[in-house]
Structure formats: structure tokens, C-alpha cells
Amino acid sequence: MAYITGLRRNKTEYTPQFVVSIDEETCIGCARCYKVCAHDVLTFEEVDEDDSAKMYMKVTNPDNCIGCQACGRTCSKKCFSFAPVEM
């Protein structure tokens, strides 16, 4: 199985990990991931639950992801899943 790889400034290779999903049960809707992503990968989703609304993030444009994992590093609840892209 071959994966897409990148090249760092120091000429070493790495395998980017792209966002696959966000755990809706764990996400608290703080929007830290949304603010750090400059590639329009995420959006807010609102769920009405018995007189109260819960916000959480949703992956809406996965093809825009560049594999930097900044969203996952800023997530205090660690609700992101990542995977490399197979060639």
C-alpha cells in the first residue's frame, strides 16, 4: 500500500494525515479547529435537543484538507480522526 508523501524543508519525507471525521459526541463546538483551518474544511452543525441547541463541528469539504492536522492539535477533546491518502 503506497501513500502520498511530502518533503520537509530539511529534505526528509513525511506522510500527511488528512481529516476523516469528527466525533460528534465528544465535540463541544468551541470552534478552535474552525478558527485555525484556513482551507474551509469545517463548518458548524446545530442539533436541537429538548429546548437546548448543541453545536458541533462537521467535516464538509474534506477535499480541501492539506493534511496539516492543525485542527486536531487545537482540539482539547481530541475528537478528530486522521488517515493518510492511498495512491
PyMOL commands that set and color helices and strands:
alter all, ss='L'
color gray80, all
select helices_A, chain A and resi 32-36+62-64+70-74
alter helices_A, ss='H'
color red, helices_A
select strands_A, chain A and resi 6-7+13-14+18-22+42-49+52-59+80-83
alter strands_A, ss='S'
color yellow, strands_A
deselect
rebuild
show_as cartoon
